[in-house]
Amino acid sequence: MRAFANEQLMGAVLVSLTPEELSRKIKEARVKQGQDPDPTAPKPAQPANAATAKAMRAATELVAALMVGGFLGYWLDTWLNTRPLFMILLFFAGFAAGFLNIYRAQTGQEFKVGMGELKDKDDTKTGEKEQ
């Protein structure tokens, strides 16, 4: 039995697909385009220089954060004549920011806002609501 809810007008031909046929066609298209690779296929190995690139990025993130924190602390101390209070405080704040940047880069959270995802009140997979 064909589902009437999935009718699509393609050119001059009316196509009607069941949900199973539609899911199968979407999966085939994703595999064909490389968006949904075969889960049984072996994953390509990362080149040896990928680890070096990650290490260099981590070092750069930490050094840059320390330099920014130290410079801002030195500038505030010079401006407010409070040596070395702000330099020490902002140096450690830069250290924390550097490690936070390294953590986010290594866990794949580079361009996301915030540290985690919010859990919705509605669970869309099961259709149940939290109370």
N, C-alpha and C positions, 0 to 999 in steps of 0.2 A: 504494500500500500504506500502510495506517495503522499508526502506531507505537503499540504497546500500553503503552509506558512513560509516555506523556503523557496517559493517561486521567484525566479529572477528573469527579467527581460533582457536578453543578450542579442542586440541587433534586432532582427525580426523574428527570432526564435524564442519561444517561451520554454524555459528549462525548470524542471521541478526535481529537487533532490531531497532525499531523506536525510536526517541528521547524521546517520552513520556514513552515508556516501559523501556528504559535505566534509565531515571530519577526515575521512580517508583522503579526499582530494587536497585538503589543506595540508595534511601531513606530507603527501607526495610532493606538493609544490615547495614546501620548506626544505625537504631533503634535496630536491633538485637545485634549489638556490643556495644551498649550503648553510641555511639558517638553523636547521635542526638536523645535525649530522647523525648518522647511524650510531646508536649507543654501543653496538658490538664492535665498531671499527676502532683500531688502536689510535690513541691520541698522539699527535705529533710531538716530538720531544722539543723542548726549548733549546735554542742554541746556547753554547757555553758562555757567550758574552752577555746573555740576559742576566745572569747572576752578578756579573761585574757591573752591569748598568744599574741594577738595584742597589748594590753596595755604594756606588759612586753617588747615586741620588740621595741615599740616606746620609752620607757624609756631608753632601752639599746642603741638605735641609738643616742639619744640626749646626754646621758652621755659620750658615746665613742667619739662623735664628739667634745664635749667641752673639753674633756681630751686631745685629739690629738691637737686641736687648741691651748690650753693653754700650753702644753708641747713644741710645736714647737715655740710658741712665746717666752717662757722663754729661750729656747735654743738660739734663734736668739738674744735676748736681752743680754744674757751672752756673746755670741760670738762677738757681735758688740758694747757692752757696751752702750746700748741705753735704759736702763730700764725706764719705763715699756711699751714703745711704741709698740713693736711687740706683747707683751703678750696681751695687750688690743685689738689690731687689729685682731690678729688671734683667740682670744677667741670669738669675735663677728662673725668672719668668720666661726668658728666651730659651733656656735649657728645656723647660717643660713644654713650650710650644714646639720646639724642634723635635722632641720625642713624640709629641702628639702628631705632628706632620709625618714622621716616619711610620708610625703605627697606621695612620690612615692610608698612606701610600702602599704599605705592604699588605693591607687587608682589602684593598680595592675600593676604599671609600673616598677616593681622591676628590671627586667633584660633587659629592653629595653634601647637602646642608645638614648640619647637626651630627651627632655621634651615633644615631640609631634610628630605626623606623618606628613610627608610632603604630600601636596596634589598634585597629578599628574596633568600634563597639559591635559592629555587625561582622560575623564570621561568614564571608561570602562562600566558602567551600561547603559548609554544612547547613547554612541557612539559619543557624541558631544565633540568638542574641545573648550577650553577657548580661548578667544581672548585678 
